[in-house]
Amino acid sequence: MKNKEYMSIKKMIEYINKALKYTKGSTFETFSKNEEKVDATIFAISQIGELVKNISKITMEKYSNIEWVVIKNLRNKIVHDYEGIKLDFIWDIVTKDIIQLKMDLETILEKENIKD
């Protein structure tokens, strides 16, 4: 694994942690009414998708359990149709999907024997 991929995966984990921090202790109702939390969370999710461009096809194929294309496409949806983003969809990502993604990314770093 190249250093750029390593750094991108580390940054993805950082953005996941930020999204989790921004939504911690919130319900969907409190989250959806807090414009700053919504914007910060959506930005963090879009950055995760942006970083996918630094992941090689070899790594994507090796770790095909991660839906790399879906993550990248979500970033494109956010950037090009921000007003069309459904907050319940973002909430589902943060409360259901993102923790698994974090575990999967951490597993990649472990399997590749990459340590700080």
Biopython code that builds the backbone (N, CA, C, O; Angstrom):
import numpy as np
from Bio.PDB.StructureBuilder import StructureBuilder

atoms = [
    (1, "MET", "N", (0.849, -1.176, 0.000)),
    (1, "MET", "CA", (0.000, 0.000, 0.000)),
    (1, "MET", "C", (0.891, 1.234, 0.000)),
    (1, "MET", "O", (1.854, 1.331, 0.761)),
    (2, "LYS", "N", (0.551, 2.155, -0.854)),
    (2, "LYS", "CA", (1.324, 3.379, -0.970)),
    (2, "LYS", "C", (1.042, 4.313, 0.205)),
    (2, "LYS", "O", (-0.008, 4.238, 0.844)),
    (3, "ASN", "N", (2.002, 5.192, 0.471)),
    (3, "ASN", "CA", (1.871, 6.142, 1.570)),
    (3, "ASN", "C", (0.639, 7.039, 1.393)),
    (3, "ASN", "O", (-0.031, 7.365, 2.373)),
    (4, "LYS", "N", (0.338, 7.440, 0.157)),
    (4, "LYS", "CA", (-0.820, 8.297, -0.098)),
    (4, "LYS", "C", (-2.116, 7.586, 0.294)),
    (4, "LYS", "O", (-3.030, 8.206, 0.838)),
    (5, "GLU", "N", (-2.189, 6.298, 0.016)),
    (5, "GLU", "CA", (-3.370, 5.526, 0.415)),
    (5, "GLU", "C", (-3.455, 5.452, 1.940)),
    (5, "GLU", "O", (-4.518, 5.654, 2.527)),
    (6, "TYR", "N", (-2.333, 5.164, 2.559)),
    (6, "TYR", "CA", (-2.283, 5.103, 4.017)),
    (6, "TYR", "C", (-2.785, 6.413, 4.620)),
    (6, "TYR", "O", (-3.646, 6.408, 5.499)),
    (7, "MET", "N", (-2.247, 7.521, 4.148)),
    (7, "MET", "CA", (-2.639, 8.826, 4.683)),
    (7, "MET", "C", (-4.122, 9.104, 4.414)),
    (7, "MET", "O", (-4.802, 9.696, 5.252)),
    (8, "SER", "N", (-4.611, 8.689, 3.277)),
    (8, "SER", "CA", (-6.023, 8.905, 2.947)),
    (8, "SER", "C", (-6.931, 8.090, 3.859)),
    (8, "SER", "O", (-7.968, 8.581, 4.306)),
    (9, "ILE", "N", (-6.553, 6.870, 4.132)),
    (9, "ILE", "CA", (-7.353, 6.040, 5.042)),
    (9, "ILE", "C", (-7.332, 6.633, 6.449)),
    (9, "ILE", "O", (-8.357, 6.662, 7.129)),
    (10, "LYS", "N", (-6.176, 7.101, 6.879)),
    (10, "LYS", "CA", (-6.089, 7.758, 8.199)),
    (10, "LYS", "C", (-6.997, 8.984, 8.246)),
    (10, "LYS", "O", (-7.685, 9.207, 9.243)),
    (11, "LYS", "N", (-7.006, 9.780, 7.174)),
    (11, "LYS", "CA", (-7.859, 10.972, 7.117)),
    (11, "LYS", "C", (-9.335, 10.579, 7.093)),
    (11, "LYS", "O", (-10.163, 11.248, 7.712)),
    (12, "MET", "N", (-9.672, 9.500, 6.383)),
    (12, "MET", "CA", (-11.059, 9.033, 6.386)),
    (12, "MET", "C", (-11.505, 8.710, 7.807)),
    (12, "MET", "O", (-12.605, 9.079, 8.219)),
    (13, "ILE", "N", (-10.659, 8.030, 8.543)),
    (13, "ILE", "CA", (-10.986, 7.691, 9.932)),
    (13, "ILE", "C", (-11.149, 8.958, 10.765)),
    (13, "ILE", "O", (-12.034, 9.033, 11.617)),
    (14, "GLU", "N", (-10.307, 9.944, 10.524)),
    (14, "GLU", "CA", (-10.439, 11.222, 11.244)),
    (14, "GLU", "C", (-11.790, 11.877, 10.941)),
    (14, "GLU", "O", (-12.456, 12.373, 11.850)),
    (15, "TYR", "N", (-12.190, 11.878, 9.676)),
    (15, "TYR", "CA", (-13.476, 12.479, 9.317)),
    (15, "TYR", "C", (-14.651, 11.673, 9.871)),
    (15, "TYR", "O", (-15.678, 12.247, 10.232)),
    (16, "ILE", "N", (-14.510, 10.373, 9.939)),
    (16, "ILE", "CA", (-15.548, 9.562, 10.573)),
    (16, "ILE", "C", (-15.667, 9.957, 12.044)),
    (16, "ILE", "O", (-16.772, 10.142, 12.553)),
    (17, "ASN", "N", (-14.539, 10.085, 12.717)),
    (17, "ASN", "CA", (-14.559, 10.490, 14.124)),
    (17, "ASN", "C", (-15.203, 11.856, 14.305)),
    (17, "ASN", "O", (-15.932, 12.078, 15.272)),
    (18, "LYS", "N", (-14.939, 12.767, 13.383)),
    (18, "LYS", "CA", (-15.564, 14.092, 13.456)),
    (18, "LYS", "C", (-17.077, 13.984, 13.293)),
    (18, "LYS", "O", (-17.828, 14.589, 14.057)),
    (19, "ALA", "N", (-17.528, 13.217, 12.302)),
    (19, "ALA", "CA", (-18.966, 13.061, 12.084)),
    (19, "ALA", "C", (-19.641, 12.462, 13.317)),
    (19, "ALA", "O", (-20.735, 12.875, 13.702)),
    (20, "LEU", "N", (-18.978, 11.493, 13.923)),
    (20, "LEU", "CA", (-19.532, 10.879, 15.138)),
    (20, "LEU", "C", (-19.555, 11.880, 16.288)),
    (20, "LEU", "O", (-20.497, 11.900, 17.081)),
    (21, "LYS", "N", (-18.525, 12.703, 16.377)),
    (21, "LYS", "CA", (-18.468, 13.724, 17.434)),
    (21, "LYS", "C", (-19.580, 14.761, 17.236)),
    (21, "LYS", "O", (-20.227, 15.175, 18.198)),
    (22, "TYR", "N", (-19.794, 15.172, 15.998)),
    (22, "TYR", "CA", (-20.803, 16.192, 15.716)),
    (22, "TYR", "C", (-22.216, 15.715, 16.034)),
    (22, "TYR", "O", (-23.089, 16.523, 16.351)),
    (23, "THR", "N", (-22.442, 14.420, 15.950)),
    (23, "THR", "CA", (-23.797, 13.888, 16.153)),
    (23, "THR", "C", (-23.984, 13.216, 17.514)),
    (23, "THR", "O", (-25.094, 12.809, 17.858)),
    (24, "LYS", "N", (-22.911, 13.101, 18.281)),
    (24, "LYS", "CA", (-22.984, 12.425, 19.575)),
    (24, "LYS", "C", (-24.029, 13.093, 20.470)),
    (24, "LYS", "O", (-24.063, 14.315, 20.617)),
    (25, "GLY", "N", (-24.871, 12.256, 21.058)),
    (25, "GLY", "CA", (-25.884, 12.743, 21.979)),
    (25, "GLY", "C", (-27.087, 13.377, 21.307)),
    (25, "GLY", "O", (-27.998, 13.851, 21.987)),
    (26, "SER", "N", (-27.103, 13.393, 20.006)),
    (26, "SER", "CA", (-28.221, 13.990, 19.274)),
    (26, "SER", "C", (-29.250, 12.945, 18.898)),
    (26, "SER", "O", (-28.933, 11.766, 18.743)),
    (27, "THR", "N", (-30.450, 13.381, 18.759)),
    (27, "THR", "CA", (-31.490, 12.596, 18.108)),
    (27, "THR", "C", (-31.607, 13.153, 16.687)),
    (27, "THR", "O", (-31.041, 14.200, 16.375)),
    (28, "PHE", "N", (-32.331, 12.459, 15.847)),
    (28, "PHE", "CA", (-32.519, 12.990, 14.494)),
    (28, "PHE", "C", (-33.153, 14.371, 14.555)),
    (28, "PHE", "O", (-32.782, 15.263, 13.792)),
    (29, "GLU", "N", (-34.100, 14.546, 15.455)),
    (29, "GLU", "CA", (-34.805, 15.825, 15.554)),
    (29, "GLU", "C", (-33.862, 16.951, 15.952)),
    (29, "GLU", "O", (-33.890, 18.021, 15.344)),
    (30, "THR", "N", (-33.024, 16.728, 16.968)),
    (30, "THR", "CA", (-32.106, 17.790, 17.385)),
    (30, "THR", "C", (-31.024, 18.026, 16.337)),
    (30, "THR", "O", (-30.617, 19.164, 16.100)),
    (31, "PHE", "N", (-30.565, 16.959, 15.719)),
    (31, "PHE", "CA", (-29.562, 17.081, 14.655)),
    (31, "PHE", "C", (-30.115, 17.900, 13.494)),
    (31, "PHE", "O", (-29.478, 18.850, 13.039)),
    (32, "SER", "N", (-31.288, 17.535, 13.021)),
    (32, "SER", "CA", (-31.846, 18.173, 11.823)),
    (32, "SER", "C", (-32.170, 19.644, 12.035)),
    (32, "SER", "O", (-32.294, 20.396, 11.069)),
    (33, "LYS", "N", (-32.308, 20.061, 13.284)),
    (33, "LYS", "CA", (-32.613, 21.469, 13.588)),
    (33, "LYS", "C", (-31.358, 22.295, 13.850)),
    (33, "LYS", "O", (-31.440, 23.510, 14.031)),
    (34, "ASN", "N", (-30.202, 21.644, 13.870)),
    (34, "ASN", "CA", (-28.949, 22.340, 14.155)),
    (34, "ASN", "C", (-28.137, 22.465, 12.857)),
    (34, "ASN", "O", (-27.444, 21.535, 12.445)),
    (35, "GLU", "N", (-28.243, 23.625, 12.240)),
    (35, "GLU", "CA", (-27.619, 23.842, 10.932)),
    (35, "GLU", "C", (-26.108, 23.619, 10.961)),
    (35, "GLU", "O", (-25.544, 23.072, 10.013)),
    (36, "GLU", "N", (-25.459, 24.035, 12.030)),
    (36, "GLU", "CA", (-24.004, 23.847, 12.122)),
    (36, "GLU", "C", (-23.626, 22.372, 12.179)),
    (36, "GLU", "O", (-22.681, 21.942, 11.517)),
    (37, "LYS", "N", (-24.369, 21.593, 12.976)),
    (37, "LYS", "CA", (-24.090, 20.153, 13.047)),
    (37, "LYS", "C", (-24.346, 19.478, 11.712)),
    (37, "LYS", "O", (-23.574, 18.621, 11.281)),
    (38, "VAL", "N", (-25.420, 19.862, 11.067)),
    (38, "VAL", "CA", (-25.752, 19.282, 9.766)),
    (38, "VAL", "C", (-24.651, 19.591, 8.763)),
    (38, "VAL", "O", (-24.147, 18.687, 8.096)),
    (39, "ASP", "N", (-24.276, 20.859, 8.652)),
    (39, "ASP", "CA", (-23.249, 21.247, 7.687)),
    (39, "ASP", "C", (-21.913, 20.572, 7.985)),
    (39, "ASP", "O", (-21.250, 20.082, 7.070)),
    (40, "ALA", "N", (-21.516, 20.541, 9.247)),
    (40, "ALA", "CA", (-20.237, 19.934, 9.617)),
    (40, "ALA", "C", (-20.240, 18.434, 9.328)),
    (40, "ALA", "O", (-19.255, 17.892, 8.828)),
    (41, "THR", "N", (-21.329, 17.781, 9.639)),
    (41, "THR", "CA", (-21.436, 16.334, 9.413)),
    (41, "THR", "C", (-21.414, 16.016, 7.922)),
    (41, "THR", "O", (-20.704, 15.109, 7.486)),
    (42, "ILE", "N", (-22.178, 16.752, 7.156)),
    (42, "ILE", "CA", (-22.214, 16.509, 5.714)),
    (42, "ILE", "C", (-20.849, 16.792, 5.092)),
    (42, "ILE", "O", (-20.414, 16.074, 4.192)),
    (43, "PHE", "N", (-20.179, 17.832, 5.569)),
    (43, "PHE", "CA", (-18.838, 18.122, 5.057)),
    (43, "PHE", "C", (-17.897, 16.959, 5.344)),
    (43, "PHE", "O", (-17.142, 16.537, 4.468)),
    (44, "ALA", "N", (-17.941, 16.438, 6.572)),
    (44, "ALA", "CA", (-17.064, 15.317, 6.941)),
    (44, "ALA", "C", (-17.330, 14.113, 6.040)),
    (44, "ALA", "O", (-16.392, 13.465, 5.574)),
    (45, "ILE", "N", (-18.589, 13.815, 5.797)),
    (45, "ILE", "CA", (-18.941, 12.689, 4.935)),
    (45, "ILE", "C", (-18.454, 12.929, 3.507)),
    (45, "ILE", "O", (-17.969, 12.007, 2.851)),
    (46, "SER", "N", (-18.582, 14.156, 3.030)),
    (46, "SER", "CA", (-18.116, 14.446, 1.667)),
    (46, "SER", "C", (-16.600, 14.304, 1.561)),
    (46, "SER", "O", (-16.090, 13.880, 0.524)),
    (47, "GLN", "N", (-15.884, 14.652, 2.613)),
    (47, "GLN", "CA", (-14.429, 14.530, 2.599)),
    (47, "GLN", "C", (-13.995, 13.068, 2.555)),
    (47, "GLN", "O", (-12.989, 12.732, 1.930)),
    (48, "ILE", "N", (-14.745, 12.211, 3.212)),
    (48, "ILE", "CA", (-14.456, 10.775, 3.149)),
    (48, "ILE", "C", (-14.546, 10.317, 1.690)),
    (48, "ILE", "O", (-13.668, 9.610, 1.197)),
    (49, "GLY", "N", (-15.608, 10.728, 1.017)),
    (49, "GLY", "CA", (-15.776, 10.382, -0.391)),
    (49, "GLY", "C", (-14.701, 10.971, -1.277)),
    (49, "GLY", "O", (-14.266, 10.334, -2.236)),
    (50, "GLU", "N", (-14.273, 12.165, -0.970)),
    (50, "GLU", "CA", (-13.204, 12.804, -1.742)),
    (50, "GLU", "C", (-11.905, 12.021, -1.623)),
    (50, "GLU", "O", (-11.163, 11.907, -2.599)),
    (51, "LEU", "N", (-11.623, 11.488, -0.463)),
    (51, "LEU", "CA", (-10.381, 10.752, -0.232)),
    (51, "LEU", "C", (-10.341, 9.398, -0.947)),
    (51, "LEU", "O", (-9.268, 8.828, -1.139)),
    (52, "VAL", "N", (-11.502, 8.890, -1.336)),
    (52, "VAL", "CA", (-11.544, 7.616, -2.057)),
    (52, "VAL", "C", (-10.733, 7.691, -3.347)),
    (52, "VAL", "O", (-10.203, 6.679, -3.806)),
    (53, "LYS", "N", (-10.635, 8.881, -3.934)),
    (53, "LYS", "CA", (-9.885, 9.012, -5.190)),
    (53, "LYS", "C", (-8.414, 8.624, -5.034)),
    (53, "LYS", "O", (-7.737, 8.354, -6.026)),
    (54, "ASN", "N", (-7.921, 8.596, -3.810)),
    (54, "ASN", "CA", (-6.522, 8.242, -3.557)),
    (54, "ASN", "C", (-6.313, 6.751, -3.296)),
    (54, "ASN", "O", (-5.192, 6.309, -3.043)),
    (55, "ILE", "N", (-7.393, 5.987, -3.359)),
    (55, "ILE", "CA", (-7.304, 4.551, -3.114)),
    (55, "ILE", "C", (-7.168, 3.841, -4.461)),
    (55, "ILE", "O", (-7.977, 4.044, -5.367)),
    (56, "SER", "N", (-6.143, 3.013, -4.578)),
    (56, "SER", "CA", (-5.881, 2.329, -5.843)),
    (56, "SER", "C", (-6.934, 1.258, -6.126)),
    (56, "SER", "O", (-7.618, 0.778, -5.222)),
    (57, "LYS", "N", (-7.043, 0.900, -7.402)),
    (57, "LYS", "CA", (-7.961, -0.178, -7.792)),
    (57, "LYS", "C", (-7.556, -1.486, -7.122)),
    (57, "LYS", "O", (-8.407, -2.293, -6.750)),
    (58, "ILE", "N", (-6.271, -1.684, -6.975)),
    (58, "ILE", "CA", (-5.779, -2.901, -6.325)),
    (58, "ILE", "C", (-6.301, -2.985, -4.894)),
    (58, "ILE", "O", (-6.786, -4.032, -4.464)),
    (59, "THR", "N", (-6.201, -1.883, -4.163)),
    (59, "THR", "CA", (-6.694, -1.863, -2.784)),
    (59, "THR", "C", (-8.213, -2.009, -2.753)),
    (59, "THR", "O", (-8.753, -2.719, -1.903)),
    (60, "MET", "N", (-8.895, -1.348, -3.666)),
    (60, "MET", "CA", (-10.356, -1.461, -3.724)),
    (60, "MET", "C", (-10.784, -2.901, -3.984)),
    (60, "MET", "O", (-11.742, -3.386, -3.381)),
    (61, "GLU", "N", (-10.084, -3.573, -4.867)),
    (61, "GLU", "CA", (-10.419, -4.963, -5.158)),
    (61, "GLU", "C", (-10.071, -5.873, -3.984)),
    (61, "GLU", "O", (-10.818, -6.798, -3.663)),
    (62, "LYS", "N", (-8.954, -5.609, -3.359)),
    (62, "LYS", "CA", (-8.525, -6.418, -2.217)),
    (62, "LYS", "C", (-9.500, -6.286, -1.045)),
    (62, "LYS", "O", (-9.738, -7.248, -0.315)),
    (63, "TYR", "N", (-10.052, -5.104, -0.876)),
    (63, "TYR", "CA", (-10.998, -4.836, 0.208)),
    (63, "TYR", "C", (-12.353, -4.461, -0.384)),
    (63, "TYR", "O", (-12.884, -3.376, -0.144)),
    (64, "SER", "N", (-12.883, -5.377, -1.153)),
    (64, "SER", "CA", (-14.135, -5.134, -1.876)),
    (64, "SER", "C", (-15.361, -5.140, -0.967)),
    (64, "SER", "O", (-16.464, -4.828, -1.416)),
    (65, "ASN", "N", (-15.179, -5.491, 0.307)),
    (65, "ASN", "CA", (-16.288, -5.407, 1.256)),
    (65, "ASN", "C", (-16.697, -3.949, 1.509)),
    (65, "ASN", "O", (-17.811, -3.685, 1.962)),
    (66, "ILE", "N", (-15.802, -3.019, 1.218)),
    (66, "ILE", "CA", (-16.111, -1.595, 1.355)),
    (66, "ILE", "C", (-16.695, -1.119, 0.026)),
    (66, "ILE", "O", (-16.160, -1.417, -1.042)),
    (67, "GLU", "N", (-17.768, -0.395, 0.102)),
    (67, "GLU", "CA", (-18.440, 0.095, -1.098)),
    (67, "GLU", "C", (-17.820, 1.424, -1.530)),
    (67, "GLU", "O", (-18.419, 2.489, -1.382)),
    (68, "TRP", "N", (-16.607, 1.330, -2.064)),
    (68, "TRP", "CA", (-15.826, 2.504, -2.440)),
    (68, "TRP", "C", (-16.584, 3.412, -3.405)),
    (68, "TRP", "O", (-16.611, 4.630, -3.229)),
    (69, "VAL", "N", (-17.196, 2.819, -4.415)),
    (69, "VAL", "CA", (-17.888, 3.614, -5.431)),
    (69, "VAL", "C", (-19.096, 4.323, -4.822)),
    (69, "VAL", "O", (-19.363, 5.477, -5.156)),
    (70, "VAL", "N", (-19.813, 3.664, -3.952)),
    (70, "VAL", "CA", (-20.972, 4.269, -3.293)),
    (70, "VAL", "C", (-20.523, 5.468, -2.455)),
    (70, "VAL", "O", (-21.178, 6.510, -2.452)),
    (71, "ILE", "N", (-19.408, 5.316, -1.750)),
    (71, "ILE", "CA", (-18.876, 6.405, -0.919)),
    (71, "ILE", "C", (-18.487, 7.590, -1.804)),
    (71, "ILE", "O", (-18.796, 8.738, -1.485)),
    (72, "LYS", "N", (-17.821, 7.308, -2.897)),
    (72, "LYS", "CA", (-17.409, 8.370, -3.823)),
    (72, "LYS", "C", (-18.633, 9.033, -4.458)),
    (72, "LYS", "O", (-18.672, 10.255, -4.600)),
    (73, "ASN", "N", (-19.620, 8.241, -4.836)),
    (73, "ASN", "CA", (-20.825, 8.793, -5.454)),
    (73, "ASN", "C", (-21.615, 9.659, -4.478)),
    (73, "ASN", "O", (-22.226, 10.650, -4.880)),
    (74, "LEU", "N", (-21.607, 9.295, -3.214)),
    (74, "LEU", "CA", (-22.277, 10.122, -2.206)),
    (74, "LEU", "C", (-21.604, 11.484, -2.130)),
    (74, "LEU", "O", (-22.276, 12.511, -2.029)),
    (75, "ARG", "N", (-20.287, 11.492, -2.178)),
    (75, "ARG", "CA", (-19.554, 12.762, -2.191)),
    (75, "ARG", "C", (-19.995, 13.616, -3.369)),
    (75, "ARG", "O", (-20.228, 14.816, -3.217)),
    (76, "ASN", "N", (-20.110, 13.004, -4.545)),
    (76, "ASN", "CA", (-20.534, 13.747, -5.728)),
    (76, "ASN", "C", (-21.953, 14.290, -5.569)),
    (76, "ASN", "O", (-22.240, 15.413, -5.982)),
    (77, "LYS", "N", (-22.819, 13.511, -4.986)),
    (77, "LYS", "CA", (-24.193, 13.943, -4.742)),
    (77, "LYS", "C", (-24.203, 15.148, -3.802)),
    (77, "LYS", "O", (-24.916, 16.123, -4.041)),
    (78, "ILE", "N", (-23.413, 15.073, -2.738)),
    (78, "ILE", "CA", (-23.350, 16.175, -1.775)),
    (78, "ILE", "C", (-22.837, 17.448, -2.456)),
    (78, "ILE", "O", (-23.425, 18.519, -2.304)),
    (79, "VAL", "N", (-21.767, 17.326, -3.187)),
    (79, "VAL", "CA", (-21.132, 18.498, -3.793)),
    (79, "VAL", "C", (-21.993, 19.114, -4.888)),
    (79, "VAL", "O", (-22.069, 20.337, -5.005)),
    (80, "HIS", "N", (-22.640, 18.280, -5.686)),
    (80, "HIS", "CA", (-23.358, 18.789, -6.844)),
    (80, "HIS", "C", (-24.853, 19.002, -6.612)),
    (80, "HIS", "O", (-25.523, 19.633, -7.429)),
    (81, "ASP", "N", (-25.378, 18.480, -5.505)),
    (81, "ASP", "CA", (-26.814, 18.632, -5.229)),
    (81, "ASP", "C", (-27.037, 18.762, -3.724)),
    (81, "ASP", "O", (-27.861, 18.049, -3.151)),
    (82, "TYR", "N", (-26.300, 19.675, -3.087)),
    (82, "TYR", "CA", (-26.342, 19.814, -1.631)),
    (82, "TYR", "C", (-27.767, 20.019, -1.128)),
    (82, "TYR", "O", (-28.170, 19.419, -0.132)),
    (83, "GLU", "N", (-28.517, 20.855, -1.806)),
    (83, "GLU", "CA", (-29.888, 21.142, -1.374)),
    (83, "GLU", "C", (-30.800, 19.922, -1.496)),
    (83, "GLU", "O", (-31.839, 19.858, -0.840)),
    (84, "GLY", "N", (-30.417, 18.955, -2.332)),
    (84, "GLY", "CA", (-31.238, 17.772, -2.527)),
    (84, "GLY", "C", (-30.931, 16.637, -1.563)),
    (84, "GLY", "O", (-31.547, 15.575, -1.639)),
    (85, "ILE", "N", (-29.987, 16.852, -0.660)),
    (85, "ILE", "CA", (-29.601, 15.806, 0.294)),
    (85, "ILE", "C", (-30.699, 15.643, 1.336)),
    (85, "ILE", "O", (-31.145, 16.615, 1.945)),
    (86, "LYS", "N", (-31.116, 14.430, 1.527)),
    (86, "LYS", "CA", (-32.139, 14.131, 2.540)),
    (86, "LYS", "C", (-31.444, 13.865, 3.875)),
    (86, "LYS", "O", (-30.589, 12.985, 3.976)),
    (87, "LEU", "N", (-31.816, 14.622, 4.881)),
    (87, "LEU", "CA", (-31.145, 14.507, 6.174)),
    (87, "LEU", "C", (-31.351, 13.159, 6.835)),
    (87, "LEU", "O", (-30.474, 12.697, 7.564)),
    (88, "ASP", "N", (-32.481, 12.518, 6.602)),
    (88, "ASP", "CA", (-32.681, 11.200, 7.195)),
    (88, "ASP", "C", (-31.689, 10.196, 6.612)),
    (88, "ASP", "O", (-31.274, 9.263, 7.301)),
    (89, "PHE", "N", (-31.308, 10.380, 5.354)),
    (89, "PHE", "CA", (-30.301, 9.534, 4.716)),
    (89, "PHE", "C", (-28.937, 9.750, 5.375)),
    (89, "PHE", "O", (-28.230, 8.789, 5.678)),
    (90, "ILE", "N", (-28.572, 11.013, 5.594)),
    (90, "ILE", "CA", (-27.304, 11.339, 6.273)),
    (90, "ILE", "C", (-27.320, 10.768, 7.684)),
    (90, "ILE", "O", (-26.324, 10.204, 8.138)),
    (91, "TRP", "N", (-28.432, 10.909, 8.371)),
    (91, "TRP", "CA", (-28.554, 10.387, 9.739)),
    (91, "TRP", "C", (-28.351, 8.873, 9.768)),
    (91, "TRP", "O", (-27.665, 8.352, 10.647)),
    (92, "ASP", "N", (-28.942, 8.176, 8.816)),
    (92, "ASP", "CA", (-28.761, 6.720, 8.736)),
    (92, "ASP", "C", (-27.301, 6.357, 8.521)),
    (92, "ASP", "O", (-26.803, 5.400, 9.114)),
    (93, "ILE", "N", (-26.622, 7.106, 7.688)),
    (93, "ILE", "CA", (-25.199, 6.849, 7.444)),
    (93, "ILE", "C", (-24.416, 6.989, 8.747)),
    (93, "ILE", "O", (-23.611, 6.126, 9.097)),
    (94, "VAL", "N", (-24.660, 8.078, 9.451)),
    (94, "VAL", "CA", (-23.881, 8.347, 10.667)),
    (94, "VAL", "C", (-24.234, 7.384, 11.795)),
    (94, "VAL", "O", (-23.362, 7.006, 12.578)),
    (95, "THR", "N", (-25.476, 6.990, 11.886)),
    (95, "THR", "CA", (-25.879, 6.144, 13.017)),
    (95, "THR", "C", (-25.804, 4.646, 12.714)),
    (95, "THR", "O", (-25.839, 3.831, 13.635)),
    (96, "LYS", "N", (-25.702, 4.276, 11.442)),
    (96, "LYS", "CA", (-25.712, 2.852, 11.106)),
    (96, "LYS", "C", (-24.478, 2.393, 10.329)),
    (96, "LYS", "O", (-23.893, 1.358, 10.649)),
    (97, "ASP", "N", (-24.086, 3.145, 9.325)),
    (97, "ASP", "CA", (-23.069, 2.671, 8.379)),
    (97, "ASP", "C", (-21.642, 3.087, 8.706)),
    (97, "ASP", "O", (-20.700, 2.337, 8.451)),
    (98, "ILE", "N", (-21.483, 4.248, 9.255)),
    (98, "ILE", "CA", (-20.143, 4.837, 9.355)),
    (98, "ILE", "C", (-19.249, 4.109, 10.365)),
    (98, "ILE", "O", (-18.030, 4.079, 10.199)),
    (99, "ILE", "N", (-19.832, 3.536, 11.387)),
    (99, "ILE", "CA", (-19.026, 2.811, 12.377)),
    (99, "ILE", "C", (-18.429, 1.553, 11.747)),
    (99, "ILE", "O", (-17.275, 1.214, 12.009)),
    (100, "GLN", "N", (-19.210, 0.865, 10.917)),
    (100, "GLN", "CA", (-18.682, -0.303, 10.211)),
    (100, "GLN", "C", (-17.569, 0.107, 9.254)),
    (100, "GLN", "O", (-16.558, -0.586, 9.139)),
    (101, "LEU", "N", (-17.754, 1.228, 8.571)),
    (101, "LEU", "CA", (-16.710, 1.719, 7.674)),
    (101, "LEU", "C", (-15.424, 1.996, 8.451)),
    (101, "LEU", "O", (-14.331, 1.656, 7.999)),
    (102, "LYS", "N", (-15.561, 2.602, 9.598)),
    (102, "LYS", "CA", (-14.381, 2.876, 10.427)),
    (102, "LYS", "C", (-13.663, 1.577, 10.793)),
    (102, "LYS", "O", (-12.439, 1.489, 10.693)),
    (103, "MET", "N", (-14.417, 0.583, 11.212)),
    (103, "MET", "CA", (-13.812, -0.706, 11.563)),
    (103, "MET", "C", (-13.132, -1.336, 10.350)),
    (103, "MET", "O", (-12.043, -1.898, 10.468)),
    (104, "ASP", "N", (-13.770, -1.242, 9.189)),
    (104, "ASP", "CA", (-13.184, -1.808, 7.972)),
    (104, "ASP", "C", (-11.890, -1.095, 7.596)),
    (104, "ASP", "O", (-10.921, -1.738, 7.191)),
    (105, "LEU", "N", (-11.870, 0.217, 7.726)),
    (105, "LEU", "CA", (-10.658, 0.975, 7.406)),
    (105, "LEU", "C", (-9.536, 0.662, 8.394)),
    (105, "LEU", "O", (-8.375, 0.538, 8.005)),
    (106, "GLU", "N", (-9.887, 0.535, 9.661)),
    (106, "GLU", "CA", (-8.886, 0.167, 10.665)),
    (106, "GLU", "C", (-8.331, -1.227, 10.395)),
    (106, "GLU", "O", (-7.145, -1.481, 10.608)),
    (107, "THR", "N", (-9.184, -2.123, 9.928)),
    (107, "THR", "CA", (-8.745, -3.475, 9.573)),
    (107, "THR", "C", (-7.747, -3.430, 8.425)),
    (107, "THR", "O", (-6.762, -4.169, 8.427)),
    (108, "ILE", "N", (-7.994, -2.574, 7.454)),
    (108, "ILE", "CA", (-7.040, -2.441, 6.346)),
    (108, "ILE", "C", (-5.674, -2.052, 6.884)),
    (108, "ILE", "O", (-4.663, -2.648, 6.515)),
    (109, "LEU", "N", (-5.645, -1.061, 7.750)),
    (109, "LEU", "CA", (-4.355, -0.620, 8.296)),
    (109, "LEU", "C", (-3.670, -1.739, 9.079)),
    (109, "LEU", "O", (-2.450, -1.890, 9.022)),
    (110, "GLU", "N", (-4.456, -2.514, 9.803)),
    (110, "GLU", "CA", (-3.898, -3.646, 10.551)),
    (110, "GLU", "C", (-3.357, -4.725, 9.607)),
    (110, "GLU", "O", (-2.246, -5.222, 9.793)),
    (111, "LYS", "N", (-4.141, -5.075, 8.607)),
    (111, "LYS", "CA", (-3.734, -6.142, 7.670)),
    (111, "LYS", "C", (-2.520, -5.731, 6.852)),
    (111, "LYS", "O", (-1.695, -6.570, 6.491)),
    (112, "GLU", "N", (-2.413, -4.476, 6.567)),
    (112, "GLU", "CA", (-1.290, -3.979, 5.788)),
    (112, "GLU", "C", (-0.085, -3.703, 6.697)),
    (112, "GLU", "O", (0.955, -3.234, 6.235)),
    (113, "ASN", "N", (-0.236, -3.998, 7.991)),
    (113, "ASN", "CA", (0.827, -3.772, 8.983)),
    (113, "ASN", "C", (1.341, -2.346, 8.966)),
    (113, "ASN", "O", (2.543, -2.091, 9.047)),
    (114, "ILE", "N", (0.396, -1.423, 8.860)),
    (114, "ILE", "CA", (0.766, -0.015, 8.864)),
    (114, "ILE", "C", (0.474, 0.539, 10.245)),
    (114, "ILE", "O", (-0.650, 0.466, 10.742)),
    (115, "LYS", "N", (1.489, 1.083, 10.841)),
    (115, "LYS", "CA", (1.361, 1.652, 12.182)),
    (115, "LYS", "C", (1.936, 3.063, 12.150)),
    (115, "LYS", "O", (2.788, 3.399, 11.328)),
    (116, "ASP", "N", (1.440, 3.864, 13.068)),
    (116, "ASP", "CA", (1.967, 5.234, 13.180)),
    (116, "ASP", "C", (3.367, 5.233, 13.728)),
    (116, "ASP", "O", (3.967, 6.296, 13.890)),
]
sb = StructureBuilder()
sb.init_structure("model")
sb.init_model(0)
sb.init_chain("A")
sb.init_seg("    ")
for serial, (resi, resn, name, xyz) in enumerate(atoms, 1):
    if name == "N":
        sb.init_residue(resn, " ", resi, " ")
    sb.init_atom(name, np.array(xyz, "f"), 0.0, 1.0, " ", f" {name:<3s}", serial, name[0])
structure = sb.get_structure()
